[in-house]
Amino acid sequence: MNTTDRDPQLWSQAQARGKFKSQLLTFVLVSALLWTIWFLTQRPGHHDGFPWPIWATVFWGIHLATRGFNCYGLGDGQSWTEREYQHLLRQRQAGRR
């Protein structure tokens, strides 16, 4: 499929979702690595220290959650507006019948 044959809005949304999935995979792999390093560098039998990977996991996770909400229309104002418009349009069309 040529780039010119694509719907620009759908193509943009597909690109954003693909980028999000790539970032999510990176997050999971890097977080697993950080937690593994933390676990392996603790003294044997002494895991009472504060887990430093928590900071990267929590703040990166919040950032990713926000991106995910935006990519999948849960946090994007435009998507909510579009949904409401479609709802009102269906109501109007149902009233004409």
Buried (B, 14 or more C-beta within 10 A) or exposed (E): EEEEEEEEEEEEBEEBEEEBEEBBEEBEEBBEEBBEEBEEEEEEEEEEEEEEBEEBBEEBEEEBEEBBEBBBEEBBEEBEEEEEEEEEEEEEEEEEE
